Amino acid sequence: MALNIKDPRVHDMVKQITAITGQSQAAAVESAVEQRLRELLAEDKAARILAIGRDIARRLTPEQSARMRDHAAELYDEETGLPR
């Protein structure tokens, strides 16, 4: 599939990337698209993990929730914030 970008601003940015990196225009566009895709996939993964955590938290009984420990309190000194 051919890609024809008509936005002059995008052309200028691609030219700047090629001047800095020495990459071809195609390689510059490819690396930018790959980077953005990785960011989106990471954001989606983080959102799914947080949703799972919220779902688990909703399922806990009050007794189970009360037994949960604050692991950060065990790992870090309250006064300094440094590891124990």
C-alpha positions, 0 to 999 in steps of 0.5 A, a space after each residue: 500500500 502506497 502512502 502519500 503524505 501531502 502535509 508540508 509540516 510533516 514533510 519538514 519534520 521528516 526532513 529534520 529527522 533525516 538530517 539528524 539521523 541520516 536515515 532515509 525518509 522511509 526509515 524515519 517515518 517507519 521508526 516514528 510509526 513504530 515508536 508511536 505504536 509501542 506507546 499506544 500498546 503500552 498504554 493499552 496494556 497498562 489500562 488493562 492491568 489497572 482495570 484487572 486490579 480495580 476488578 479484583 479490588 471490587 471483589 474483595 470483602 471488607 475483611 480481605 481488604 482490611 488484611 491487605 498490607 501496604 507493601 510500600 510502607 514495608 519497603 520504604 522509610 516514612 521519614 526519608 522515603 529511602 529503601 529500608 
